[in-house]
């Protein structure tokens, strides 16, 4: 079972240089998978910290990307999973974007 990661933990990991993406409320650490076979499209979805507010994370959901991939590819994703976040509502996304 994956552990819950809160906003502060995510901010620390991002500041430490970790490359993180989120799909279906699961956090994936993709540091070792930055050379994506389909190109650098994965870099566009990496979590970033809002330059106007260092306590706010900008999230670009990877749900569609996850669903697009084959079962074998999703197994690769699952090997990179490091934790979960709370389920977000539309209001959370407005806050984060």
Secondary structure, DSSP 8 states (H G I E B T S, - for coil): ---B--HHHHHHHHHTT--EEEETTEEEE-GGG-S-TT-GGGGGGS-EE-TT-TT-EE----HHHHHHS-HHHHHHHHHTEEEE-----HHHHHHH-
